[in-house]
């Protein structure tokens, strides 16, 4: 056990070392700025955090990350490190949760494997250094752990712990909302005690956590909560706060009239969208966790779920297997590009990856149907032998519960995610890693099990983020080089302080995400260059008096011009045309940025 603890500690140290490598070269994400301001209000005024950043629906999120930023803000002065204490603590907690959950389902060596699969993956390394508001795996993995403990120990105190953990995770970001479906499903299947007193205590604690945000929402008629739950955009006025509205591109401001389609057309549109998104969303965690290892990981997941299901009930009879085969043959006639394009696609055209998936799925259904129909008795005998072996394995019921706790919210997300947003699925990987590792305990012989574990570790560790961090460490050292805009920021601060003031009108001619300008109508902090305003204020105590949504004006005393950076309208990365100002001249320049000043 000592060796296992030492190995787990080694995984944690390596994961955090990779997570914080190059911290000097990473820019503070503007999504965290509102949380920093909420934490600052708590430190300076004693006001509890009551709201967060704007979501993609332009509605205010809960303030949970503000509490997680507090330890870093109290410890360091560099905003690039504000996240380190909170993100590091959650990383260690999630790592311990993955280990503990897997230990309920398999021996400790497999729990260590699960911890390595999560902690050294791209997802684990990312969460190790970032508090970017997302559903966090820490809350999900411990919620699943408490749920299994509630069922196995028949103790409602664990149900209360699961509810409070879910409520706290929701306060950080609402993405983990689908995890709640686990609890009623577990009660229906296993009937563990509910314990009304424990539920009431959990509700009271959860209400205290949410009280500041609910009070804020009451003053806004709960519009933000409704927006995020119903996935409806608040839609701020896109040209609000523009000093020169003529700069606003027409397609940003125009809103096409929405038609009310017929029911059939609406259902076909929804089905087509689901068909288009489901393949990439279903594999999102595999691809973002281990590029190139998708098939291997997906196969292991299917094996784990299949093993858990087989252990739950007697194998089906040969007649039922024959029926399943006939259904598979029928499905092969439906699951093909011609049928889907004819009846589900709005324009009769399928994406390339969808067409290939349908071809593969139809062929697989056909082969499965023929095999089950022809060799149903042989399949039945094999299933009986597998069931005997699986039922003899310890803790296989816990593995089934962990798999169920993964599949239910995963399916809910596949139905609910509004677009190609793989980041919506990242929080699931912690339990995925636990299920994958625990499933290996069922594999025989040992040599095959070791080979599969090695392949899993190699596939997970060889991800783009880890490789880039190792390369950066070799070239620029562990802390990395300062982000390129820092030179212009420091020179600007020097010039402003030389005038004996702590404020100036500063403009930006830089690429930006469109929402930074169009969300200005919902929150004036959102503007082109808002992240640079924050850096100036936090690093040098200098406030920008230019509040134009477009980020610049004819009255600017200084202007930062970025000569590099790509524009990609498809990804909403834009750049506005800024006319040269003959009165401004450069006072600083490097490979990426130029700082202009208007002489008095």
Secondary structure, 3 states (H helix, E strand, C coil): CHHHHHHHHHHHHHHHHHHCCCHHHCCCCHHHHHHHHHHHHHHHHCCCCCCCCECCCCCECCCHHHHHHHHHHHHCCCHHHCCHHHHHHHHHHHHHHHHHHHHCCCCHHHHHHHHHHHHCCHHHHHHHHCCCCCCCHHHHHHHHHHHHHHHHHCCHHHHHHHHHHHHHHHHHCHHHHHHHHHHHHHHHHHCCCCCHHHHHHHHHHHHHHHHHHHHHHHCCCCHHHHHHHHCCCCCCCCCCCCCCHHHCCHHHHCCCCCCCCCHHHHHHHHHHHHHHHHHHHHCHHHHHHCCCCHHHHHHHHHHHHHHHHHHHCCCCCHHHHHHHHHHHHHHHHHCCHHHHHHHCCCCCCCCHHHHHHHHHHHHHHHHHHHHHHHCHHHHHHHHHHHHHHHHHCCCHHHHHHHHHHHHHHHHHHHHHCCCCCHHHHHHHHHHHHHHHHHHHCCCCCHHHHHHHHHHHHHHHHCCHHHHHHHHHHHHHCCCCCCCCCHHHHHHHHHHHHHCCCCEECEEEECCEECHHHHHHHCCCCCCCCHHHHHHHHHHHCCEECCCCCCCCCCCCCEEEEECCCCCEHHHCEECCCCCCCCCEEEEEECCCEEEEEECC
